[in-house]
Amino acid sequence: MKKNYNTPHGLMECYENYLVFYLSGSGISGKAAKEILAFASDHYEKRPYVFISNRALPSDIDPAAYKAIDSRAMVGLAIVSESEAVRNEAMVEMDMYDGSFSYFKTVDEAIEWAKTVIREV
């Protein structure tokens, strides 16, 4: 069952054990990350989930945003984009996240990966 949340920073589509987030701005600060993750935390109520970040354009992600993550709940992170610049950003961000992390060109690929990550938890 899908539920949508219009956060101040973009649309979040929550499914049973993964969400797809569409960033509406050009970046995420530590404060913004806390606000976004509060929506996920309220929705999943301590159940594990995978966060799929669908990024059309490069985004300025503050390293403090990764400190806001509860890796016991958010067990995976996928960055989705066809942009080579976003792919390069994702490779840098990978070192900031402790859980399962991957990069995909399509949301469908990321969803399939998310299902395998959740099965492993």
N, C-alpha and C positions, 0 to 999 in steps of 0.2 A: 504494500500500500504506500503510495507516494503522498508526501505532504510538502508543500512549498512554504518557504519563509522569505519574505522580502526584508533582508537585513539592510542596515544603512550603507553597507559596502558591496552589496550584490545579492543576486538571487541564489537561494540554497534549496535544492531539491533533495529531500531526505527519503530514502527507501529503507527496506528492512535492516540492512547492515552496511550500507554505504550511502554517501551523499555526493552530489555534484554541485560544486560552487562556481558561479559565474561572476568573477570580479568586475565591478562596474567602474572602478577608479584605476589609477595608474600605480597603485602600490598598497602595501599593508604595513602599518606600524605595529608595535607591540600592543598598544591600546586597542587598535582595530581588531587584531587577532583575538584578543580576549573577548571582545564583543561578538565576533563571529562564532568563536568556539562555545560561547554561552548558549547560543541557539542549538548547536549540536548536542551539548551536554544535557540541556533540558529535553530535547527530543529523544535521545538514546538512553537516558537515565542509567548511566554506568555500564550499559551494554557495549561491547566492542564494536567499532565501526571503522570504515576506511573513508578518508577524505580525498575526493577527486577534485582537483583544482583545474577548471577548464579556462585556459588563458589564451585569448586570441593574440594579445600583444605582450611584449616584454613589460614586466612590472617590477617596481622597486620594493623588494621585500626586506624589511628591517630584520636583522638577526634576532632581535628581541621577540619577534613574532613566534619564533620557534620555541622560545622559553615558556610561552603561554600554553604549550601543548601538554596534555596529560597523556603520555604514551601508553598508559594502561587502558585507556578508553579508545583513543585514536591509534589503532594498531597498524595502520598503513596510510601512506600518502602517495597519490599519483598526480603528476603534472601532465596535462594534456594540451598539446598545441602542435600545429604544423610549422611553426616559426623556428628557425634555427637559433635565433637569439634567445628565445624562451628555453630551448633545449640546453643551451649553454648556461643559462641562469639555473636551471634545474640541477645541472651537474655540480654547481657550487652549493646549492641548497641541500643537496644530498648529505653533505657532511654535518649539517646542522640538525638533522632529524635522526632519532635513535631507532625508530621502527622500520618496517618494510617500506621501501621507497622505489618508485619506478617512474619512467617517462614514457608517454604514448602519444601517437599522432591522432587517435580517435577516442572518444568517450567510450564507445563500445568495447574497445580493447582494454581500457582501464577497468571497466565494469567486470569483465571476465577475470582479470587479474585480482580485483578486489574480492571476488567470490572465493578464489583459492587462498587468499590471505586469511579471510575469516574462517575458513575450514581448518586452518593450521593453528588457530588460537584455542 
